[in-house]
Amino acid sequence: IVIDNWDYPQRSAVYSFPDGKELKQVPMGSQELTSVTHGDYVMLTPMKDAALGVLDLNSGQVPFKMANGALDVLDNTVMMQAGDGGVAFTNQGLVAGAKGSDVIDLPVGDLGEISASAVSSDGKFLALSNESRCSIWNIETGERILAMRPFSGGYFDEGDQFYGDFPKYRGQEHVQASIDPRQHKVVKLPYPVADDAAQHGEILLELKNAEQGAGTLEARDVKTNKVLWSHHPVDAKIHDMISGLHWIHHSFDATPQLVSGTTSDEMVMTFDTLFEGNGARELRAHPELAARYKSVKNNFHGFLVEVIDKHTGAYLRGVVADVPHHPWDTEKPRAAAFGDFALVQSRIDTILVYRFSTGARVGEVFGEIMAEDAASGLFCVSNGNHDLIVYDAATLRERKHFTYAKPVSFVEFLPARKQLLTLTADQKIRAIDINDLQADRSSQASTSSQ
């Protein structure tokens, strides 16, 4: 039995069982111990510079470390998770002079939760990321081109070069990188990037000087790091509100939420508090929106959706939605915009549809926003894990209803190809002709898979 003595780590020791005789002392830290399947080793969690380490009970050394906790030892062989999701076997670190490893691929499993995604405009390449890794696929062949650390945002340019934001991950620094999917080449971009900068398509956004009480929202070009525009000073102070017996901390002056638009030139900016702070200041800059806000009966329910030019920051259009929510809600409404329409996702899985031109509410549907297309005026929602419904925004008439064997993981309209691309959890990609979606009828999914 190995016992880690947290009071006196240098006196940690190995004991015989069942008599409890101390066999030898092995210095350790204040860590959790886990046994291996077989061999004179134990696993320590966490290490100073790694998630897990293998301790050799004979030498007292740590010959092997891992960035995650998926590891086991059998005699002098380590079994661990490979970078691409397979299982790797190696003797490195445990056997003197041992090099290399053998990797066994696992059967294709269901996709987990996707945290970031991008698809090339020509529909040839797809990049997906979760919290532990990312991959880039050739959609036409089904080949996985690259598997590496996760990205938080990315896009493919007109030449199918992928540009991604790769945050700090298991000891690796935060970098911006470009990837050539055809040459399988990864290049770190030459400029330093702030840890709190966020990539939205080809734009990097960063709140500058927020620690001084008022910050400036700055947008830069991902490829060159050139400043494109900056938003007026954004206050970042915290207000306290009393709600019942609990103190609720909320920033009425928090920075607006921004998401990429459906076109390469637009970005959606939203404000969830309009009676004071940044939202109120934004309304004063647009009297027509301020007038619409006055028609919202509950001041807390006003939600401002603006479309701005991604490359200049110029205001293009806006609408004030009436969405039940409160400033202290942890889950905020989110919005999407395409053409004359704005979609607002409420916290109760209701999607409100508004027109920018009139400010009027068209209606509502149930589900989660998945994708929009300005050219056709269509949008998709997922209503239940296995269902994908296509609506006409002008009439809210259901155009198509697809039911899949597995949950829908990713959906994207490809205007250049006039297709709707869908990816289900079983890693099947389907391309649906947009013209077929114009037909006014419902059907089960019967499109081909790649």
Phi, psi and omega in degrees: 000133177258129181237125176270115182273099184291330178288322179226080186305328181290344180261011174301147190207169174254132183238151174279157180231135013261001187283344175075026180279132178288123181266319178194153176266139179227106181301137179220181172252190178274084186227164173276143180251143174223134180284157173262169181298316179198136178131167183273057181220156168225156178260135181250133180222130351266168172265169180298319184237021179202160180288329186208145175226151177259119181264126175275113184290341180279318182262343184076007181261165177247094185278352187213133177231154180225148178280347175224177187265010181271091185202149173209162181230136172234108186056252181246025179242130178261132173247128184211173178280128176280162183299331182265009177097357176277193179244127182250144177238132181208156174253003182301136179088330181260334179238125182303131177080357182291138179223159175074178180203158174254138182239133176248123177285142177267156177301152179298125179250177178291144175294142173275198181289132180267126181262336179205152183204159174199146177225140180290150185296334178273002176073018183268331187229145180227131177242128179230147179221145167241198185282351184243337180195167174228162177216152173239130182244150165272110185295325185290329183252344184081004182284134171275118187276315183219149171223125185205192181299158185289152172245155182257345178192150181188170177201159173258131177278185184295341177262012179069019171280133180265132176241122186227154176260114182250100183293173175305136184206112175048053177088351179270140183288160177286124181220157165258136184221153172247145182230128174265105184292339180278321180266356182057041186246131179246129181231128175285130178289147194284352186260151175287149181233137180291145183295332181263009175286146182232137180266131175235098185063233181269011183246137171259128179247138180212136174271113185263142173059031180292334182293345181270006177099337177217125183245171178239127178278117186246136178245132181230155177284128183298320184292319189248346186068015178287135178290126181263318179194166175222143180272154180306158183312133181247116179292143182231023180282158184254131174255147175254137176234147177260128177229105184067234180257007186247142172275127179248123178263123179213141177261105175293339181257022180296156180295149178293155174277138179232139175222156179293147177272183182278348175246163184289348185254359187236154176220146181257130179238132183232150176232126183263354177233118187245352183273352172195176177075206184299322180298317179295320178296323179293322178296320181297334179283346182225087185306324181295327177285324178298323179294321179291327179296327180297338180278350177282119187295319180256114183304328181292337187271358178289135182221118185263127176244121178238147173250127180238158175288123186297329187263347179236342183080002183290141177290134180249311180195163181202165178206147176255120180259152176258100186235119177302113176193170178228152182301332183270003176296136177286330178258110183273156170298153175230158189225159172221152180224141177207120183060233182271006188243144174238134174251132179237119181270118179272174183285350181252029177060032173252135178251118178267136182247125180235155172259132176292321187295326183247343185077002184277151176271123181283320181161201181212153174225168181255146177134198180238133180298130180242316183196156180221155179221114184293321185297316183267344184073021180259152171217157183243144173228152173257116181242087191099145188304328188257359185252140173231123184242134180254127181241152169271119186294327184292325185244347188058026176278135178287124181265316179214150176227113181253137174238123185251163179287335181233161180301151178278123183260326187204139179220138180207133171279138176244090184302322182296330180258354183054050181226156169251121182261128178234143177231125178257166187298340177277013176065034174255129180255135179234137176250120184246129180292128181298327178299326178291337181281345180287338180296137185269073177201161178256150179204165173276153181296129179220020182282158183284155181251153174241000000 
